[in-house]
Amino acid sequence: MSKNKSAIHHMTWKEAETAFSKDPVVIVPLGSMEEHGPHSITGDYLAATELAKRVSEESDAIYIPTIPFGNSEYFRGYPGTISLSQETVLGFLEDIFRSLIEHGISKIVVFNGHAGNAPAVDQVARKVRRADDVMIASVNLWQGLDPVKKKEIYGDVDPSGHGGEPLTSIMSYLYPDDMRMDLLNDWKEAEKWQDFEVKNFKEVKVGNASANIYFNMEEVSPEGIMGDPTQSSAERGKVIIEHLTQFGVELVEKVSNSQMKVK
């Protein structure tokens, strides 16, 4: 007799058929393969995988394998980054959703570990929702670390940013043997790009507002860091993962109880 399984990719099709008949929430984890500074591994999709696994084990949800690649255009200058076109991301998302819906799945939660995937998730979810009686929710995972929890973990100085927190702590907790904090030396973040004051790797400040400028990461931070990875620790990573797991469980339970109908 087999034990209950939460990963669809470890089920036979007969087991999947049985699992699908229970009207489960299916978690679709997304991530990317991209630089996170000289010290952290490129496979940040691994964090989304771990959260999908933990949430499924603590709820009645099941999950599919993580899509390891996303739209990482602005990081393509760094070795190890593998970036998909937006058209490719849109296509595989719709194909995944429709494959699940075809076999009776009506509740999907996207665990998005890469902000660059968010526009595609929004577009496909809207398209599919209009066509089918389904509930689709998505969360950009690192936004689940709310300001109150951040202050509890970091104090008054927020070290969040690409190549900084929370990913450095998360990966230090999940994959300590792969991290290379010894490669982390001084890094530079450009304060200006031409006549613009840099806000982050996508935005510049214009007066009291901001605008998008489509530069590449290496133009504003050669080391690929905009945050403070020195505030990281495996202990903090454990706290963050446990917090995000409970956040994910609560979201899944609410989606599971939903009665949304489109038609």
Long-range contacts (C-beta under 8 A, 24 or more apart in sequence): 5-62, 6-53, 6-56, 6-57, 6-61, 6-62, 6-63, 7-53, 7-56, 7-62, 7-63, 7-64, 7-65, 8-62, 8-63, 8-64, 8-65, 9-64, 9-65, 16-103, 17-103, 19-62, 20-103, 20-104, 20-105, 21-104, 22-60, 23-104, 23-106, 23-107, 24-60, 24-61, 24-62, 24-105, 24-107, 24-256, 25-59, 25-60, 25-61, 25-62, 25-107, 25-108, 25-109, 25-252, 25-255, 25-256, 26-61, 26-62, 26-63, 26-64, 26-100, 26-105, 26-107, 26-108, 26-109, 27-52, 27-55, 27-56, 27-61, 27-62, 27-63, 27-64, 27-108, 27-109, 27-110, 27-111, 27-248, 27-252, 28-63, 28-64, 28-67, 28-96, 28-97, 28-108, 28-109, 28-110, 28-111, 29-63, 29-64, 29-65, 29-66, 29-67, 29-110, 29-111, 29-113, 30-66, 30-67, 30-70, 30-110, 30-111, 30-112, 30-113, 30-114, 30-117, 30-121, 31-66, 31-67, 31-68, 31-70, 31-113, 31-114, 32-68, 32-69, 32-70, 32-71, 32-72, 32-83, 32-113, 32-114, 32-116, 32-117, 33-68, 33-69, 33-72, 33-80, 33-81, 33-82, 34-70, 34-72, 34-75, 34-78, 34-80, 34-81, 34-82, 34-83, 34-114, 35-75, 35-78, 35-80, 35-81, 35-163, 35-217, 35-224, 36-162, 36-163, 36-167, 36-168, 36-171, 36-224, 37-162, 37-163, 37-164, 37-168, 37-184, 37-187, 37-223, 37-224, 37-225, 37-229, 38-180, 38-183, 38-184, 38-185, 38-223, 38-224, 39-168, 39-179, 39-180, 39-181, 39-182, 39-183, 39-184, 39-229, 40-163, 40-167, 40-168, 40-171, 40-179, 40-180, 40-229, 41-171, 41-175, 41-178, 41-179, 42-80, 42-81, 43-68, 44-113, 44-114, 44-167, 44-171, 45-69, 45-70, 45-113, 45-114, 46-171, 46-174, 46-175, 47-113, 47-141, 47-167, 47-170, 47-171, 47-174, 47-241, 48-111, 48-112, 48-113, 48-141, 50-174, 50-241, 51-111, 51-113, 51-141, 51-241, 51-244, 51-245, 51-248, 52-111, 52-248, 54-241, 54-245, 54-248, 55-111, 55-245, 55-248, 55-249, 55-252, 58-245, 58-249, 59-249, 59-252, 59-253, 59-256, 60-252, 60-256, 61-109, 61-252, 61-256, 64-96, 64-100, 67-92, 67-96, 70-114, 70-116, 70-117, 71-114, 71-116, 71-117, 71-120, 72-114, 72-116, 73-116, 74-116, 74-201, 74-202, 74-214, 74-215, 74-216, 74-217, 75-216, 75-217, 75-224, 76-216, 77-216, 77-217, 77-218, 78-217, 78-218, 78-224, 86-119, 86-120, 89-117, 89-120, 90-120, 90-123, 90-124, 93-120, 93-121, 93-124, 94-124, 94-127, 94-128, 97-124, 97-125, 97-128, 97-134, 97-136, 98-128, 101-128, 101-132, 101-134, 105-134, 106-132, 106-133, 106-134, 106-135, 107-134, 107-135, 107-255, 107-256, 107-258, 108-134, 108-135, 108-136, 108-137, 109-136, 109-137, 109-138, 109-139, 109-251, 109-252, 109-255, 110-136, 110-137, 110-138, 110-139, 111-139, 111-141, 111-248, 112-138, 112-139, 112-140, 112-141, 113-141, 113-142, 115-140, 115-142, 129-262, 130-262, 132-262, 133-261, 133-262, 133-263, 134-262, 135-255, 135-258, 135-260, 137-251, 137-255, 139-247, 139-248, 139-251, 141-244, 142-166, 142-167, 144-243, 144-244, 144-247, 144-248, 145-240, 145-243, 145-244, 149-243, 153-236, 153-239, 153-240, 154-231, 154-236, 157-228, 157-231, 159-227, 159-228, 159-229, 159-230, 159-231, 159-232, 160-227, 161-200, 161-225, 161-226, 161-227, 161-228, 162-200, 162-201, 162-217, 162-224, 162-225, 162-226, 162-227, 163-187, 163-221, 163-223, 163-224, 163-225, 163-226, 163-227, 163-229, 164-225, 164-226, 164-227, 164-228, 164-229, 164-231, 164-232, 165-227, 165-228, 165-229, 165-231, 165-232, 165-236, 166-236, 166-237, 166-240, 168-229, 168-232, 169-232, 169-233, 169-234, 169-236, 169-237, 169-240, 170-237, 170-240, 170-241, 171-237, 172-232, 172-233, 172-234, 172-237, 173-234, 173-235, 173-236, 173-237, 173-238, 173-240, 173-241, 174-237, 174-241, 176-234, 181-229, 184-229, 184-230, 187-221, 187-222, 187-223, 187-225, 188-221, 188-222, 188-223, 189-220, 189-221, 189-225, 189-226, 190-219, 190-220, 190-221, 193-219, 193-220, 200-226, 201-226
